[in-house]
Amino acid sequence: MNIKSLLLGSAAALVAVSGARAADAVVIAEPEPMEYVRVCDVYGSGFYYIPGTETCLSIDGYFRFDLGFGENTGRDIDANGGQGPYNDGDTYKTRFRAALRWDARSETEYGTLQGYAHVNFDYDNGYITVPTSRGLTGVDNSGTNVNINHAWIDLAGFRVGKSDSYFSTITGYSSGVSNDGFLVSYGPFDTQFISYTFTGGNGFTATIALENGAGFGDTTTTGWGAIDDYVPHVVGGFSWTQGWGGLSAVAAYDANREQGAFKARLDVNVTDALSLFVMGGYSTNEAGNAYATWNGQWMIYGGGAWKFNEKATGNFEIAYSDWEDFHVVANVDYELVPDLHIIPEIVYSDNFGNGAYPTFSPGTPNGGVRPSAAVGGFLRIQRNF
């Protein structure tokens, strides 16, 4: 019995020691299978599935350097979002921009759900002159600015968010020049909105939108007109795109001033290399309104693009309004290497007359000085990704 007890005790001790050593051992887990990002080709190139979801995401943007010189140094970096040039004299101004765009989409029982944002990070360097009620005033425009250019949620055509006014976008802005709408504006931009877009077959879309506007809402100061009560601005229009070109039209109601504006455009693809367009706008009042930002009752545009070769495309636009404002802008967009564009541009503007703008002018407050003939150059270098 003693020998048997001794053997059993020794076996138990060995099991206990072995268990203690096993508890202290480092166990290396088996590597989990790697989950690669899947390409989502449902919405076009550049989309990927967010891991673990059925949401497709695209992230892109660009880096841009702008240089304006001469009397017309460029709409964006000259007037800081205002309408047209203000003859700063012979000088130059610069801007560097980093733009980032997110586009998230997924399919639901009601249709496609989209979330989209485009944010600009700008550094401006220069001295600008801006219109005030007493004339032109100099402002130091240097510094960093962050701007939400577009941001919206869209479900099956119903959209809420912030973007450019549909009065400008339904007809496709104007041309491919950098300073489009330089002196004769074709419509307003920043606004919050609620909209619905119907997409039919054969290239047809129709949109109705309620917009808040931006800037001051009254009829005597600058800004294209934020609403000043519960009644929103209303915009509606359509576009029809075909292989030969397209036709589009839009109408808008300025709720503050109880005035309206209308615009129509015709695009023609003359050849594979040459495309032309003509666009006209009309205001229900002579002095313009929140949507007829071209200063006057009517305006007309013409322009187009010529593709010289695989790397170079020329763009131009000419515009005139019944307040004798006129501009012509032309450039060449040259893709030096893939995704790097060099775009030299020339700008000419004139008003062919004297005196102040009308009583209400969305781009220039009362007493604003009308610019005389001026010429300027513009250079854009842009790296897309």
DATAFEN-V311217 format. One record per residue. N is the residue number from 0. SS is DSSP state (hx for helix, st for strand, lp for the rest). D_FIRST is the distance of its C-alpha to the first C-alpha in Angstrom with 2 decimals. Layout:
N:SS:D_FIRST
N:SS:D_FIRST
//
This chain:
0:lp:0.00
1:hx:3.80
2:hx:5.47
3:hx:5.02
4:hx:6.02
5:hx:8.49
6:hx:9.92
7:hx:10.53
8:hx:12.07
9:hx:14.19
10:hx:15.45
11:hx:16.47
12:hx:18.27
13:hx:20.11
14:hx:21.27
15:hx:22.56
16:hx:24.44
17:hx:25.88
18:hx:27.09
19:hx:28.74
20:hx:30.53
21:hx:31.69
22:hx:33.18
23:hx:35.09
24:lp:36.56
25:lp:40.28
26:lp:40.92
27:lp:44.44
28:lp:46.00
29:lp:47.83
30:lp:51.58
31:lp:53.49
32:lp:56.41
33:lp:59.63
34:lp:62.28
35:lp:65.69
36:lp:68.79
37:lp:70.59
38:st:74.34
39:lp:76.20
40:lp:79.44
41:lp:80.49
42:lp:82.71
43:lp:83.91
44:lp:82.81
45:lp:80.82
46:lp:78.50
47:st:74.68
48:st:72.06
49:lp:70.31
50:lp:66.60
51:lp:64.86
52:lp:68.18
53:lp:71.11
54:lp:73.59
55:st:75.68
56:st:76.78
57:st:79.52
58:st:80.17
59:st:83.31
60:st:86.22
61:st:88.50
62:st:89.60
63:st:93.35
64:st:95.98
65:st:99.45
66:st:102.55
67:st:105.86
68:st:109.08
69:st:112.78
70:lp:114.35
71:lp:111.99
72:lp:108.54
73:lp:106.58
74:hx:106.02
75:hx:102.36
76:hx:102.51
77:hx:106.14
78:lp:106.45
79:lp:102.76
80:lp:102.66
81:lp:106.31
82:lp:108.91
83:lp:110.45
84:lp:111.61
85:lp:113.43
86:lp:115.15
87:lp:113.31
88:lp:115.49
89:lp:114.56
90:st:110.96
91:st:107.48
92:st:104.31
93:st:100.73
94:st:97.62
95:st:94.11
96:st:91.94
97:st:88.33
98:st:87.95
99:st:84.69
100:st:84.45
101:st:81.51
102:st:81.71
103:st:78.84
104:st:79.22
105:st:77.24
106:st:78.10
107:st:77.94
108:lp:79.07
109:lp:82.40
110:st:82.96
111:st:82.33
112:st:81.06
113:st:82.17
114:st:81.83
115:st:84.08
116:st:84.99
117:st:87.23
118:st:87.24
119:st:89.62
120:st:88.98
121:st:92.40
122:st:93.77
123:st:97.55
124:st:99.80
125:lp:103.44
126:st:106.22
127:st:107.45
128:st:110.42
129:st:109.92
130:st:112.54
131:st:113.07
132:lp:115.78
133:lp:117.78
134:st:117.43
135:st:114.95
136:st:112.46
137:st:110.33
138:st:106.55
139:st:103.90
140:lp:101.63
141:lp:99.01
142:st:95.38
143:st:92.29
144:st:92.29
145:st:89.68
146:st:91.09
147:st:89.49
148:st:91.78
149:st:90.17
150:st:87.27
151:st:86.82
152:st:84.62
153:st:85.86
154:st:84.70
155:lp:86.63
156:lp:89.88
157:st:89.66
158:st:89.48
159:st:89.32
160:st:89.42
161:st:91.65
162:st:93.72
163:st:97.34
164:lp:99.77
165:hx:100.03
166:hx:103.76
167:hx:103.02
168:hx:100.12
169:lp:101.31
170:lp:104.18
171:lp:101.98
172:lp:103.19
173:lp:106.01
174:lp:105.68
175:lp:103.31
176:lp:104.86
177:lp:102.85
178:lp:105.46
179:lp:106.08
180:lp:108.27
181:lp:109.49
182:lp:112.59
183:lp:113.19
184:lp:109.93
185:lp:108.79
186:lp:106.67
187:lp:104.14
188:lp:100.54
189:st:97.82
190:st:97.07
191:st:94.32
192:st:94.66
193:st:93.51
194:st:94.47
195:st:94.07
196:st:94.77
197:st:95.36
198:st:94.69
199:lp:96.53
200:lp:97.00
201:lp:99.37
202:lp:98.88
203:st:99.98
204:st:98.48
205:st:99.86
206:st:98.76
207:st:99.54
208:st:98.41
209:st:98.74
210:st:98.90
211:lp:98.86
212:lp:100.83
213:lp:100.55
214:lp:102.67
215:lp:105.14
216:lp:106.06
217:lp:109.64
218:lp:112.68
219:lp:114.03
220:lp:111.24
221:lp:109.26
222:lp:106.20
223:lp:106.31
224:lp:105.54
225:lp:102.38
226:lp:102.94
227:lp:104.31
228:lp:103.42
229:lp:101.23
230:lp:103.28
231:lp:101.76
232:st:103.58
233:st:103.49
234:st:103.30
235:st:103.41
236:st:103.99
237:st:103.11
238:st:102.71
239:st:103.19
240:st:102.05
241:st:103.15
242:lp:103.35
243:lp:106.94
244:st:106.10
245:st:105.83
246:st:107.51
247:st:106.31
248:st:107.80
249:st:106.71
250:st:108.31
251:st:107.34
252:st:108.40
253:st:108.51
254:lp:107.68
255:lp:108.93
256:lp:112.38
257:lp:112.59
258:st:113.60
259:st:112.31
260:st:112.03
261:st:111.80
262:st:110.84
263:st:110.81
264:st:109.90
265:st:110.50
266:st:108.52
267:st:109.71
268:st:107.94
269:lp:111.07
270:lp:109.22
271:lp:105.69
272:lp:106.65
273:st:109.01
274:st:108.31
275:st:110.76
276:st:110.74
277:st:113.19
278:st:112.27
279:st:114.43
280:st:113.91
281:st:116.06
282:st:115.94
283:lp:117.51
284:lp:118.94
285:lp:120.84
286:lp:118.82
287:lp:115.46
288:lp:112.40
289:lp:108.63
290:lp:108.38
291:lp:111.74
292:lp:110.77
293:lp:113.37
294:lp:116.06
295:lp:118.74
296:lp:119.19
297:st:118.32
298:st:116.77
299:st:116.39
300:st:113.97
301:st:114.02
302:st:111.76
303:st:109.44
304:st:107.34
305:st:108.03
306:st:105.18
307:lp:106.58
308:lp:103.56
309:lp:99.76
310:lp:99.56
311:st:102.64
312:st:103.96
313:st:107.03
314:st:107.25
315:st:110.22
316:st:111.49
317:st:114.87
318:st:115.36
319:st:118.32
320:st:118.89
321:lp:122.09
322:lp:121.83
323:lp:122.61
324:lp:119.18
325:st:118.36
326:st:115.64
327:st:114.73
328:st:111.39
329:st:110.36
330:st:107.44
331:st:105.67
332:st:101.90
333:st:100.67
334:st:97.03
335:st:96.67
336:st:93.12
337:lp:90.86
338:lp:90.45
339:st:92.81
340:st:96.23
341:st:99.29
342:st:101.93
343:st:105.30
344:st:107.58
345:st:111.10
346:st:112.28
347:st:115.85
348:st:116.85
349:st:120.16
350:lp:121.62
351:lp:125.23
352:lp:126.49
353:lp:126.60
354:lp:125.58
355:st:122.47
356:lp:120.07
357:lp:120.69
358:lp:119.94
359:lp:116.38
360:lp:114.73
361:lp:110.92
362:lp:110.70
363:lp:113.14
364:lp:113.92
365:lp:117.48
366:lp:119.63
367:lp:117.38
368:st:119.28
369:lp:119.54
370:lp:118.57
371:lp:121.30
372:lp:121.01
373:st:118.07
374:st:116.21
375:st:112.71
376:st:109.98
377:st:106.30
378:st:103.37
379:st:99.92
380:st:96.94
381:st:93.95
382:st:90.55
383:st:88.88
384:lp:85.18
//
